Amino acid sequence: MTDLTLLGIAEAGRLMARGELTSTDLTEAFLKRIEAVDHKIASYITVTADMARNAAHQADLEMKGGLRRGPMHGIPVALKDIYETAGVRTTGHSNLKKDYVPAIDAETVRRLKDAGAVILGKLGTHEFANGAMTPDQPFPAVRNPWNTDYQPGGSSSGSGAAVAAQLCMGAMGSDTGGSIRNPAGYCATAGIKPTYGLVSRCGIYPLSFSFDTAGPLAWTSEDCALMLDVLAGYDPNDQGSVKAAKVDYGASCYGSLKGMRIALARSWYEGEHAVTPEMKTGIDEAARVLADLGATVEDVVFPDIRDYHICGRVVITAEAHAIHRQEVIETPEKFGYTTRRRFQLGAFLTAEQYLSALRFRRQLQQDTRATMRGYDLVMCANQWGAPETFEEPQPIFHFLGKPSLSMPFNVTGQPAATICCGFGSDGFPLAFQLAGRAFDEASVFAAGSAYERATEWRSHRPKL
């Protein structure tokens, strides 16, 4: 293979372990491609070329000397620009933080570096993971590599676009209401929101304390699993962190699907609000493939999608306002207009409404577990259809439209991954979600990886 940027994390790791590839060559290939094509999609805010070259050189010296830190050793990755990075500005895609340079790394960044990963730079996002792609922000809007007239989804917009465009091998995102899975779906990458509490959020700009989740995007489910092997683990500095049993997620990608039972939540995306016909066909075909691989896939009726959506939006809106209230009052001009209005909306929610939403969340969690009884995974659509163009007016309160297909698993805290299942006649990706029981990422990776190996979709890349 002459184009090293087409390699996946798993394959590149095996080549480096055998001495057939160096991290320096791999890193230089990505830096060269960033320089050549990123101006078309603006996925990077900051490229840390010198830091990356030094890390790659160090990785090569270690591997040549017989020290192999694991499958992420020497792998070039990038970070959503809400992850604090020592010595590198961490902007949140906002004027408020555009010159902020942290002194220490976020816990997840530290773990990636300890595993030998090479940090290529910081990626564009919606402002503080809650704004929109608007011109009143200090950096250009990230564009979709499949068609640059369209949006890539958010808020981990740069993460999804950079992975799809071969500008990094993996990227860190965050998911409060779907912000890993939205860009993964619109950009045709894999991406997983881990179980709430599995991955530390220490050093990541918060949006909603009880919903925020950190996780990876990569080209395949297996590559996401290899990243999660490094990221998962208890952190006493994160109050939401959970002590969970250690799991080999990479190995789980080769587990059998025989005997696995999957509940298809068809009512969420074929009811009052319906996905496009091509999306429905793509998901039906994906369900057939999973059944052919040994799983049992059955239609199951879950609580109304709107219940999850309303519950999640109330909690997120109230908590986001509490986090950013003082800054919005003191320096409103430093926020984009859309971001500011979304934060201000939380001021109109009462304590009674917030507490009612928390109690309703508990009920939805219990009802979802009861509905899943006898099933290992939930399967549903990832997005309603194609992304929006930049020409379409962006609603300030976007959540007043169709309910979010990703929100149910933010409300429940379950792990949920995005899997590409083809492309529509418009050229845009089709995608579905697989969600598992709490802390059963292994089953999610097993099913997602088996599906990807059984289909051709991972061979399709956007042309820039």
C-alpha positions in Angstrom: 0.0 0.0 0.0 1.5 3.3 -1.1 -0.9 5.6 0.7 -0.2 5.0 4.4 -3.1 7.2 5.4 -5.5 4.5 4.2 -4.2 2.1 6.9 -6.3 1.4 9.9 -5.0 1.5 13.5 -5.0 -2.3 13.8 -3.2 -2.9 10.5 -0.6 -0.1 11.1 0.0 -1.4 14.6 0.7 -4.9 13.3 3.1 -3.5 10.6 5.0 -1.5 13.2 5.2 -4.5 15.5 6.9 -6.5 12.7 9.3 -3.7 11.9 7.7 -3.1 8.4 6.6 0.4 9.1 7.8 3.3 11.2 5.8 5.8 13.2 7.8 8.6 11.5 6.8 7.5 8.0 3.2 7.1 9.1 3.1 10.5 10.9 4.8 12.3 8.0 2.2 10.8 5.6 -0.6 12.3 7.7 1.1 15.7 8.1 1.6 15.9 4.4 -2.0 15.1 3.7 -3.2 17.6 6.3 -1.2 20.3 4.5 -2.5 19.2 1.1 -6.2 18.9 1.7 -7.4 20.2 5.1 -7.9 23.7 3.7 -11.0 22.1 1.9 -12.7 21.0 5.1 -11.0 23.0 7.9 -11.0 20.0 10.3 -8.0 21.2 12.3 -7.7 24.3 14.5 -4.1 23.6 15.5 -1.6 21.2 13.9 1.1 20.2 16.3 3.6 19.0 13.7 6.8 19.4 15.7 5.3 17.7 18.7 4.0 14.9 16.5 7.4 14.3 14.9 9.1 14.2 18.2 6.6 11.6 19.5 6.9 9.5 16.4 10.7 9.5 16.6 10.5 8.5 20.3 8.1 5.7 19.4 10.4 4.4 16.7 13.4 4.4 19.1 11.4 2.5 21.7 10.1 -0.1 19.3 13.5 -0.5 17.7 14.8 -1.2 21.2 12.2 -3.8 21.9 9.7 -1.8 23.9 6.2 -2.2 22.5 3.6 -0.3 24.5 0.6 -1.8 22.7 -1.5 -1.4 19.6 -1.6 2.4 19.9 2.2 2.8 20.0 3.2 5.2 17.2 -0.4 5.7 16.0 -1.2 9.3 14.8 -4.5 10.6 16.4 -6.1 14.0 17.0 -8.2 15.6 19.7 -11.5 17.5 19.7 -10.5 21.0 20.8 -12.2 20.7 24.2 -9.5 18.3 25.5 -6.9 20.2 27.5 -3.5 19.6 26.1 -0.3 20.7 27.9 1.4 23.5 26.0 -1.1 23.6 23.2 -4.0 26.0 23.0 -7.4 24.5 23.8 -10.0 26.8 22.3 -13.4 25.1 22.5 -13.9 26.7 19.1 -14.7 29.9 21.0 -13.4 33.5 21.3 -13.6 33.0 25.1 -10.8 30.4 25.1 -9.0 31.1 21.8 -5.7 31.9 23.5 -5.9 29.5 26.5 -2.9 27.2 26.8 -3.3 24.5 29.6 -0.4 23.4 31.7 -1.4 19.8 32.0 -3.1 17.2 29.8 -6.6 15.9 30.2 -6.6 12.4 31.7 -7.5 10.8 28.4 -4.7 12.7 26.6 -2.3 11.5 29.2 -3.4 7.9 28.7 -3.0 8.2 24.9 0.5 9.6 25.3 1.4 6.9 27.8 0.3 4.3 25.3 2.7 5.9 22.7 0.1 7.6 20.5 1.2 10.5 18.4 -0.9 13.7 18.8 -1.3 15.4 15.4 -3.3 18.4 16.7 -6.6 19.8 17.8 -9.9 19.5 15.8 -12.8 21.9 15.2 -16.0 21.5 17.1 -19.3 23.3 17.7 -18.6 26.0 20.2 -18.2 24.4 23.7 -19.8 21.3 22.2 -23.2 23.1 22.1 -23.1 25.8 19.5 -23.5 25.6 15.7 -21.5 26.2 12.6 -21.9 30.0 12.4 -19.7 32.7 11.0 -19.4 34.6 14.3 -16.8 32.2 15.7 -13.0 32.6 15.5 -12.3 29.5 13.3 -13.8 28.3 10.0 -16.7 25.9 10.1 -15.7 22.2 9.5 -17.1 20.8 6.3 -18.2 17.3 5.3 -15.5 15.5 3.2 -18.2 13.7 1.2 -19.5 17.0 0.0 -18.1 20.2 1.3 -21.3 22.1 0.8 -22.8 20.1 3.6 -22.3 19.9 7.4 -20.4 17.0 9.0 -22.6 16.7 12.1 -21.6 17.8 15.5 -20.5 18.6 17.9 -17.4 16.5 17.3 -17.4 17.8 13.7 -13.7 18.0 13.2 -13.2 14.5 14.6 -15.6 12.9 12.2 -14.4 14.9 9.2 -10.7 14.3 9.9 -11.0 10.5 10.3 -13.1 10.2 7.1 -10.7 12.4 5.1 -7.6 10.4 6.2 -6.2 13.2 8.3 -5.7 11.1 11.4 -6.2 7.4 12.2 -8.4 8.1 15.2 -9.9 11.1 17.0 -11.3 11.9 20.4 -14.8 13.2 20.6 -17.4 13.8 23.3 -21.0 12.8 23.4 -23.7 14.5 25.5 -26.6 14.1 23.2 -25.1 12.3 20.2 -22.0 14.4 19.5 -19.8 11.4 18.6 -22.4 9.4 16.8 -23.8 12.4 14.7 -20.6 13.1 12.9 -19.7 9.4 12.7 -22.9 8.8 10.9 -22.7 11.8 8.5 -19.0 11.2 7.8 -19.2 7.4 7.5 -16.8 6.6 10.3 -17.2 4.3 13.3 -17.6 6.0 16.7 -18.7 4.9 20.1 -20.2 6.6 23.1 -18.9 4.4 25.9 -20.9 3.7 29.1 -21.3 6.8 31.2 -18.4 6.7 33.7 -16.1 4.3 31.8 -13.8 7.0 30.4 -12.5 10.0 32.4 -13.7 13.5 31.6 -11.1 15.2 33.7 -9.6 18.0 31.7 -12.4 18.1 29.1 -14.6 21.2 28.9 -18.0 20.2 30.4 -21.4 20.7 29.0 -23.7 18.5 31.2 -22.2 16.8 34.2 -24.7 14.0 34.3 -24.6 13.3 30.5 -21.0 14.1 29.2 -19.2 11.1 27.9 -15.7 10.9 26.2 -15.0 8.4 23.4 -13.2 7.7 20.1 -14.0 7.9 16.4 -12.0 5.9 13.9 -12.5 4.2 10.5 -13.5 0.8 11.9 -15.1 -0.6 15.1 -12.0 -2.5 15.8 -9.9 0.7 15.7 -12.3 2.3 18.2 -12.0 -0.7 20.4 -8.2 -0.4 20.4 -8.5 3.2 21.4 -10.9 2.4 24.1 -8.5 -0.3 25.5 -6.2 2.7 26.3 -8.9 5.1 27.4 -11.1 3.1 29.7 -10.4 3.0 33.5 -11.2 4.6 36.8 -10.2 8.2 37.5 -10.6 9.4 41.1 -10.6 13.0 39.8 -13.8 12.5 37.8 -16.8 12.3 40.1 -18.7 10.3 37.5 -16.0 7.7 37.0 -16.8 4.1 37.8 -14.5 1.2 38.8 -15.3 -1.4 36.1 -13.7 -4.7 35.3 -10.9 -4.6 32.7 -12.0 -5.8 29.3 -9.9 -6.6 26.2 -12.0 -4.6 23.7 -9.7 -5.4 20.8 -10.1 -9.1 21.3 -13.9 -8.7 21.6 -14.0 -7.6 18.0 -13.6 -11.3 16.9 -16.3 -12.7 19.2 -19.0 -14.9 17.7 -22.5 -13.6 17.1 -24.1 -17.0 17.4 -26.7 -16.8 20.2 -26.6 -13.0 20.3 -30.1 -11.4 20.5 -30.7 -7.9 19.0 -33.8 -5.8 19.7 -34.6 -3.7 16.6 -36.2 -0.4 17.8 -38.0 0.1 14.5 -40.8 2.3 16.1 -38.2 5.0 16.9 -37.5 5.7 13.2 -40.6 4.5 11.3 -43.4 6.2 13.3 -44.6 9.7 13.2 -41.1 10.8 12.2 -39.5 8.5 9.7 -36.1 8.1 8.2 -35.6 8.3 4.4 -36.6 5.2 2.4 -32.9 4.6 1.6 -32.0 4.7 5.3 -34.7 2.3 6.1 -33.6 -0.1 3.4 -30.0 0.1 4.6 -30.9 -0.7 8.2 -33.2 -3.6 7.1 -30.3 -5.0 5.1 -27.9 -4.5 8.0 -30.3 -6.5 10.2 -30.4 -9.3 7.6 -26.5 -9.4 7.6 -26.4 -9.6 11.4 -28.9 -12.4 11.3 -26.9 -14.3 8.7 -23.9 -13.9 11.0 -25.7 -15.8 13.7 -27.6 -13.2 15.6 -31.4 -13.2 16.3 -32.9 -9.8 15.3 -36.4 -9.1 16.4 -38.7 -6.0 16.4 -39.2 -4.7 20.0 -41.2 -1.7 21.1 -39.3 0.6 23.5 -40.6 3.8 25.2 -41.5 6.6 22.9 -38.4 8.3 21.3 -39.8 11.7 22.2 -39.8 10.8 25.9 -36.0 10.3 25.9 -35.5 13.4 23.8 -37.5 15.7 26.0 -36.0 14.3 29.2 -32.4 14.7 27.8 -32.9 18.2 26.5 -34.2 19.5 29.8 -31.3 18.0 31.8 -28.6 19.2 29.3 -30.1 22.7 29.0 -30.3 23.2 32.7 -26.8 21.9 33.4 -25.2 23.8 30.5 -26.7 27.0 31.8 -25.4 26.3 35.3 -21.9 25.7 33.9 -21.7 28.8 31.7 -24.0 31.2 33.4 -21.4 33.5 34.9 -19.4 33.8 31.7 -22.5 34.5 29.6 -23.5 37.3 32.0 -20.0 38.8 32.2 -18.7 38.4 28.6 -21.7 37.6 26.4 -19.9 39.1 23.4 -17.3 36.3 23.5 -19.9 33.7 22.6 -21.4 33.0 19.2 -25.0 34.2 19.1 -26.5 30.7 18.8 -24.3 29.3 21.6 -25.2 32.2 23.9 -28.9 31.8 23.3 -28.8 28.0 23.9 -27.0 28.5 27.2 -29.4 31.3 28.2 -32.4 29.1 27.6 -31.6 27.1 30.8 -32.4 30.2 32.9 -36.1 29.7 32.1 -36.2 26.1 33.5 -37.3 25.8 37.1 -35.7 23.6 39.7 -39.0 21.6 39.7 -38.7 20.9 36.0 -35.1 19.9 36.3 -35.8 17.5 39.2 -38.8 16.1 37.3 -36.5 15.4 34.3 -34.0 13.6 36.6 -36.8 11.4 38.0 -38.2 10.8 34.6 -34.7 9.7 33.4 -34.6 7.1 36.2 -38.0 5.8 35.0 -36.8 5.6 31.4 -33.6 3.7 32.5 -35.7 1.2 34.3 -38.2 0.8 31.4 -35.4 0.4 28.9 -33.7 -2.3 30.9 -37.0 -4.1 31.3 -37.6 -3.9 27.5 -34.1 -5.2 26.8 -34.6 -8.3 29.0 -33.5 -11.3 27.0 -31.6 -9.2 24.5 -27.9 -8.3 24.3 -28.1 -5.2 22.0 -30.5 -2.6 20.7 -30.4 -1.6 17.0 -31.8 1.5 15.5 -31.2 4.3 13.0 -28.4 6.7 13.6 -29.7 9.7 11.7 -32.9 10.7 9.9 -31.2 11.2 6.5 -28.6 13.4 4.8 -26.9 16.3 6.6 -27.9 19.9 6.2 -26.2 22.3 3.8 -24.4 25.4 5.0 -27.0 27.4 3.0 -29.9 26.2 5.1 -30.7 28.5 8.1 -29.5 26.9 11.3 -32.3 27.0 14.0 -31.0 28.3 17.3 -33.1 25.7 19.2 -32.5 22.8 16.8 -33.9 20.3 19.3 -37.5 21.7 18.8 -37.6 19.7 15.5 -37.4 16.0 15.1 -36.4 14.0 18.3 -32.8 12.9 18.5 -32.2 9.3 17.6 -29.0 9.3 19.7 -30.5 10.7 22.9 -32.0 7.5 24.3 -28.6 6.1 25.1 -27.4 9.4 26.7 -30.5 9.2 28.9 -29.8 5.5 29.8 -26.0 5.8 29.9 -25.6 2.7 27.8 -22.7 2.2 25.3 -23.8 3.0 21.8 -21.8 2.8 18.5 -22.3 4.1 15.0 -21.9 1.7 12.1 -21.9 2.7 8.4 -24.4 0.6 6.4 -24.0 2.0 2.9 -24.6 5.1 0.9 -27.7 6.8 -0.5 -28.2 7.9 -4.1 -27.1 11.4 -3.0 -23.7 10.0 -2.0 -24.2 10.5 1.7 -23.6 7.7 4.3 -26.3 5.6 5.8 -25.8 4.4 9.4 -27.3 2.5 12.3 -26.6 2.4 16.0 -25.8 -0.6 18.2 -26.3 -0.2 21.9 -25.4 -2.6 24.6 -26.1 -3.1 28.3 -24.0 -0.9 30.7 -20.3 -1.8 30.5 -20.9 -4.4 27.7 -19.0 -2.5 25.0 -17.6 -6.0 24.1 -20.9 -7.1 22.6 -21.2 -3.8 20.7 -17.7 -4.2 19.2 -18.3 -7.9 18.4 -21.4 -7.1 16.4 -20.1 -3.9 14.8 -16.8 -5.5 13.7 -18.5 -8.6 12.3 -20.9 -6.5 10.3 -18.0 -4.4 8.9 -16.0 -7.5 7.9 -19.0 -9.0 6.2 -19.8 -5.9 4.0 -17.9 -3.6 1.6 -18.5 -0.2 3.1 -15.1 0.2 4.8 -13.5 0.3 1.3 -15.4 3.5 0.4 -13.6 6.8 1.1 -14.5 10.4 0.2 -12.6 12.1 -2.6 -10.9 15.4 -1.8 
